[in-house]
Structures are given as structure tokens and as C-alpha cells.
Amino acid sequence: MNIEKFHISDFNDARKQAHDRNFQHISEKVNHLNEVLEKLEEFQVAIPSWALGTGGTRFGRFTGGGEPRNLEEKITDIGLLHALNRSSGAVSLHIPWDIPENTANIKALAAQYDIRFDAVNSNTFQDQPGQEYSYKFGSLHHTDKGVRQQAVEHNIEVIRYGIELGSNALSIWLADGSCFPGQLNFRGAFKRTYESLQDIYAALPDDWKVYIEYKAFEPNFYSTTIGDWGQSLLFANKLGPKAQTLVDLGHHLANANIEQIVALLLMEGKLAGFHFNDSKYGDDDLTVGSINPYQLFLIFNELVEGMDARGMHHASDLGWMIDASHNVKDPLEDLLQSVEAIKIAYAQALLVDTKALQAAQQNNDAVAAQEILQQAYRTDVRPLIAQARLNAGGVLDPIAFYRQYKVRENLIKERGLKTVATGL
């Protein structure tokens, strides 16, 4: 399904007067308005290829109809999102769930929708049809060299796909770990993983990065070989300048101070970027900002301050990606909500009075520091984001447009009610 420009114009025209009133109200309070709008317009969030179909749990999966049946249809769906919010101009592919059969055609299709290819993701947490060795007891850390070599070769294959597509980063998440005490020698597992990562690192092109993700638990519940940001950072430092730590917001133990982790990784020049989601109990993979939007704002506050201190470009010097999966929402509506939540937290962080906050910190004035942060957080920045979207050619209210023009219903007509997306 393609979004017609005249539909966007008609939709926006009907809402423009109300939007202008809201925008005027907030714009009077923003000193650097044009700079904020430009930064919001530039900021893009990569859509993962695995999030375009209905997700699920180990207990079941309930498809919603009209799901993309192949990579081409997934690119088309991302193009639809990008046409609405003008902030979804990248795709993060997962291999082998979404192997491009013809990379030239896939690149051309993505270009039609103004979409680039972000980090490519490998998979050594599942066995695939026809592979020689099983990953039941791990991959890069496995005691069997044959298993480790198979996993290394898969990652190198993913790099080759990424090169053809124009990507410049490989994202690695390992399920490697143990479920029971004594099952695994921790030092041996770390050393074997490091040796495997060295082989992968050696295959990276000069202008590439490798993102090393970590996770506290699941699917292994006693230990995870890359279980926290310190272990990931240790690997990244050992490997070299092309290796960095990727932060998934759901991959921490309860109540972890993620904003402090982010600040320190950024300070060390080792923050790769993010897999955005939200959680209540563990790695819930819920819609970004649906549970704890204040934490998301605090993370972005550290990001904006830290990136400005290092002279970094907000939109391009880190990787911004969504990683969510769920049963009960239309995946495209959920992705629109997630991108909006990320943009809201980013916009709020841009409004923080950094000089006043630094003065409060210098004077140990905890009350003033809280007031400064919460003043920005409690500001309704949605009119700013809507104006940036309007400036870029998007719609004022993506969810409302999606429902008014019955996008999901049209996708079901095109693809059928019983389609199941590749991937999860």
C-alpha cells in the first residue's frame, strides 16, 4: 500500500488550525526553536525487520492479518511508516530471518522509500535448517571448535550481506550462557568468546563497527557469557576501536540505572547505540515509553549532554534502533507509537536548561536540579514533533491517519488475513 500525497495534504489541512494554536503556545517558550526543529527533523530511528509482524511468546503467537510475507513487503511497510512520521528512514535487517535474495533489487526498493540500511544482525541463538552443528549449548563460547567456527562464519556471512546493502555495522547478541551451577567454566567461556569475536572483528571493513549487545538473563538463567555492560565493554576494549557496546533497554536487571551506564559508555567513546523498548519485569519488549517514560527521558538527557560535550552529531553518531515484540497490537501502530515516544524523550532532553542544571549540580542543589529536569519532562513537546514532521512532509497525527485511511484493512485486502511475517 502506498500513501498518496494528496491524502496527507487533506489530512493535515483539516488539523492545521488546531495544530498552529498548540505550536504557537509552546514555541514562545523555546529560545532555540529552529535548532530544536532541525534536530527533530534529522533524527531517524531504524525499524527492525523482525518487528513488522505480530510478535509472540513461547506460549503462543496470534497473527493480526496483512503481515508482510517477505522482505520486499517489509521494506514497503517501513516506507509506509516513514511516509507518515518521516522518522523511520532506516531498516535493521536480521539474518537469516530476512536474507535478501537480490540485494540490488532490495536496495533499489528501499531507495524508492528513502530508506537506508542500518546495522545488520546475526543469529546464533537458533538452529537453522541444514546447519551442521547445534547452538543448544552456546555458539561463540561453545566447547566444540566446530560450533564456534560455524557461528563465526555465519557472522562473516552477515557482514557480506551488509556490505552489499550499504550497511556499516554488525550487531551481535549471544544467548550463550548456562542454566545451572557448574555447567560452564566462566573464564573458559569468556576466552573462547573473545577468540571468536577476534575472528569476526578481523573480517570487518575499515569503516565498519561491531555492536556487542549484553543481556542479564534468558534463555540461560544462571549465567550469561555477556551478561552486563561491563562484560560487553571488556570485550569491546580488548577488540579495538571498531567494537562498541550496544544497550538494549530491556536487557538489565530490575531497577538498573541505565542512564548512568549510558553516560559512562558515552564518556569512554564506547557507546554504540540502542535497542529501544520498555519493560515492567524483565525483557518484556513492550512499546517504547509505555511503562517508564521518565527513565527514557533521563537516558536522553544524559545522551544530549554527553554527545554535546564530545561534539557528536545527534542523528548519526550513534545507532538508534527499536527492538520490540508483542502479541496484542497492530505492529505498525506500535512502531509509530515507539518512534513518537523516542522523539518525545529526545525533544524534552533538548529543552533542558543545561547551564542551570550544571550550576545546580556544582552547588549540590538537589531541589533545583530536580525542578530543572522535571520542567523539561513535563513540557508537552508533541506540537514541536508534529511541526518537525510537517516540515519534513509527514502527517500531523500518524496514528489517526493510519486508522482514518484503514491502512491495516487495506493490507489485509492485499495480502490476506492469514499471512505470517518471516522472522519471529
N, C-alpha and C positions, 0 to 999 in steps of 0.2 A: 504494500500500500504506500502510495506517495502522498505527501501533504502538499496541497495546492496553495500557492502563494496568495491567491485571492481569498481563500478561506481564512488564512492568517490575518489578512488585512481586514476582512469583515469582522472577524472575532475581536481584534484589537480595537477597531473603531467603536464597537459597542461598549467597550470598557474604558476607553481612553479618558473620558472626562473624570470618572471616579479615580482612576489611577493618578491623573495630574494633580488632583487635590491632595492625595496621600503623599505623592512625591514632593510636592511643594512644602508640605508640613515638615518632612524630615530634612530636605535639602538645606533649609535655613539653619539647621543645627550642625551641618558638616562643613568644616572650614576648607578641606581639601577635596571638595566634591568631585571635580573632574578626574583627579588622580584615583580616587576610590572607584569611580565608574569604569575607568580604563582597566584597572586591575581586575575588577569583577568580570569584565568582558573578556579579558585574556585567559582567565582561569578555566582550565579544562580538566575534567575527571574521566579517566579511562573506564569503559564499561567492560567487564569480563565476559568472555563468550559463553561461559557456563551459567550466567545469571539470567539469560533471556528466556529460559524455560522455567516451568514451575520446579522448585527445589523439592526437598523432602527430608526425611529422617530414615533411620534404619527400620522404623516401624511401618513406613508407607510413603507413597507419593501420589498426589492427586492432581492430575493434569487439568489445565484450565481451558484447553482448546485454542486452536490457531497458533500453536507453538512453532517456532522455526525448525524446519526439518533438516536443514543443512547449514553449512557455513554461509552460503550466499544469502539465505533468508535471515540469518543472524546479523549480517552486515546491514541488510535492509532495515531491520528493526532498530539498529543503533542509529542509522541515518534518520529514521523517524524521530527518535529521541532528540537527536541533535537539531533537527529542524524545529522542534518545539522549544527546547531550552537553550540552544546554542552553546552548551557547556559540556556536551558529550562527544567531543570530536576525536576520540581515540578508542581503540579496542585492544584489550589484553587477551591474547589467544592462549588456550590451554591445549597442549599436545600430549596425548594423541586424541583427545576428545574432538578436536576441531583441526584436523590436518587439511591444509589447503591442497586440493588435487591439482590446481593450476594456479600457481602464485601470481602469474602475470594478470590473469583474469580477476583474481581476488583483489589485487592492488588497484586495478582499474575500477572495479566496482566500488571499493572504499573511497577512491578519489572522487567519484561522482557525488558522494555524500559528504565530502570534505572531512574524511576520517583518516587518521594516521594509525600506525601500529605501535602500540606501547610495548611494555615488557612481555616476552613470551614465557610461558610457564611449563615446566616439565612435570612428569608424573611418575614417581617411583613408589607410590603408596598403594597402587593397584596392580594386579596381574592383568596383562592384556593377552588376547588370543594369539597363540603361536609363539609366545616368548619362551625361551629355554628354561630360565630359572624363575623361581617364585620369590616375591618380596615379603612372604609371611613373617620372616624374622629379620626384616630390615633390608636396606638397599646399599647405600654408600658406606654403612658401618658393618655390613654383613661379614661373618667369619669366613665365608667362602669367597675366594677371589673372583670366581666366575660370576657370581651375583653382582659383586661390586663393579666388575668390568662392564657387565650388561647395563647397569644403571648409569655409569659414566658415558657409555656410547649413546644411550638414549638422550642424555643432556646435550651431548655434542650434536646429535641429530636435530634437536630443538634449536640450537644456535644456528644451524644451517638454514632451517626454515625462517628463522628470524632475520637473517641476513638478506634472504630473498625478498622478504616483505618490507624491509626498511626499518625494522626494529633495532634497538641498540642496547637491550638489557635482557638478561636471563634471570628469572625468578625461580628460586629453589626452595620448596618446602618439603621436609622429610618427616615421615611418620615413624622413623627409626626410633626404637627405644625398647623398653621391657615392661612386662606386666607383673613380674614377681621378683622379690629379692633373690639375689644370687644368679638370676638368669643371665646377666650380662656383666662383663668386666668393663667398668666405666671408662678407665683410661685406654683400654684397648679399642673400645668403640670410638672414642674421640680421635685417636691416632689414625684409625682406618678411615674415618670420615674425612679427616684432614688430607690424607693421601689421595683420596678420591676427588676431593674438591680441587686439589692441586692440578690433577689431570684435566678437569673441566676448565679451570682458570687458564691453563695454558692454551686452550682452544679458543679463547675469547679474542675477537678482533681488537685492535688497539683502541678503538673508540667505544667499546662496549663496557658495561658494568655487569656484575653478578650480584643479585639481591639475595641475601641469606635470611630466610624467614625463621622464626622460632615459635615454639608453642609449648605451654607448660604441661599439657597432658592431652591424651586422646589421639589416636586409638590405643596407645600404650599408656597404662595408668600407674605404673610405679616410677618409671624414668623416661625422659625423652632426651635423645642424644644432643639436640639443640633445643634446650628447654626454656631458655630465657635470653634476654638481650645481652647479658654478659657473655654467655657462651657463643652467641652469634658474633658479637664484637671481637671475641678472641679469635675466631676463625677469620673474620674479615681483616684484622690486623696482621695475622700470620700470612694470609694470602697475598695482600698487596693493595695498591691504591684503587684497583678496579673492583674491589669487593667492599660491599656495604651491607648494613643491617636494615631489613625490611620489617616494619612494625604493622602487625595485624591487631586491630583494637580488641579483638576477641580472644587473643592468644596469651592472656595473662591470668594469674590467679586473682581471686576476688579482691577488689579494693586496691589493686596496684596503682601507684601514682604514675600513670602513663605520661603525663605532661612533663614530669621530671626526667623520665627516661628519654623522651624526645629531645629535651633541652640539652642533655649531656651528649647524646649521639650527634646532634647538630653541631655542638661546640667542637667535637672531635673530627668533624667532617666525614662522619661515617653513617649518617642517616640517608638511607636510600629513598625512602618514601613510605607510603601507607597502603594497606588494605583496609578500607573503611567498612565498618558495620557497627552494630550495637549489641549489648548483651545484658542480661539480668543475673545469670547464674554461672555461665561458662562461655564456651564458644558457641553462642546461640545463633550467630549470623543473622541478626534481626536488622530491620531497616535502620539506616544511619540516623541518629538523633531521636529515635523513637523511645528510648529508655532514659538516657542520661545526656541531654543536650548541653548541660553546663560543662560537663567534662570535655565534650568536643570543643566547646568554646575555649576552655582553658588550654587545651592542646594547641589550638590555633593561635592563641595569644603567645605561647612560647615560640611557635613557628615563625610568626611575623616578626617578633622581636629578635629572635636568633638569626633569621635569614637577613634581616636588615643589618644586623651587626656584622655579618660576613659579606655584605654586598651581593647577596644572591638574588636571582630573578625568581619571584614567587611562582610564576606559572610553569617554569620549565626546568628549574634546577633540582627539583625533587619529583619522584613518581607519585602521582595521585590516582589511586585505583579503588574501585568498590569490590568487596568480596562478601556477598550475602546469598542466602539460600533459604527458601521458605515454602510452605505449602498453601497458605490461605490467601495470598494476594495475587492480583494480576502482576506478573513480573515487570512489565513496562511501567505500570503505575508506581510500583515500588521503587524502581530505578529513578523515576522522575522525583519522587519524594526524597530519595537518598541524595541525589545531586543537589536538590534545593537545600537540604539540611546542611550539607557541606558548605555551600555558598553562604548560607546564613551565618554559620560559625566564623567563616573567613571574613565576612563583611563586618561582623561585630568586633573581631580582633583588630581590623583596620581602624576602628573608631576609638580604640583605647588611647587615652592620653598618656603616651609612653613617658614623656618627660615628667609629668606629675607623678606617675607610678614609680619611676626611678627615685624621685625625691622622697616619696613616702617610704620606699624601701631603705634609702640611705638614713632616714631619720627613725627607722624602726617603728613607723606609724602604721600598725596593722589595720586600724579602723579606716584610715584614709585609703590604704591600698585596696581594701575590700570595696569601698564605695566607688573607687575609680573603675575597678573591673566590672562591678555589677551595673554601673551606669551604662557601660557599653553593652553588656549582656542583655539588659532589659530594654534596649532600644529596638523597636520594630524596624528591622532593616529590609523587610520584604519589598517595600517600594523601590529601594535602591537596586535590588537584584532584578526586579521587574523592569526597571528603566534600562539597566545594562543589557538585559535580554532583548528589550525592544530596540535598542540602538544596534544590536547585532542581527536583527531580523527575525527574532523569535517571537513567541506569544507571551502575553502578559500573565496568563494563568495556564500552565501546561496541563495540569490535571483536568481542569474544567474543559479545555479544548478537546482533550483526549476522549472525554465522556460525551461531550456535545456532538462530536463528529463520529462517535461509535467506532473508534479505532479497533477495539478488540473484536467487536461483532463483524467488522469487515475482514479482519484477519482470519476469523473462523470461516467466513464465506470463501475466502481464497484458498485456505489450507485444510480446512476440515476441523471437526470437533475433537477427533481422537488422535491428533498429532502429538508426538512426544519429542521434545528437543533432544538433540545429541548432548552428551555430557553426563551430568549427574543422574 
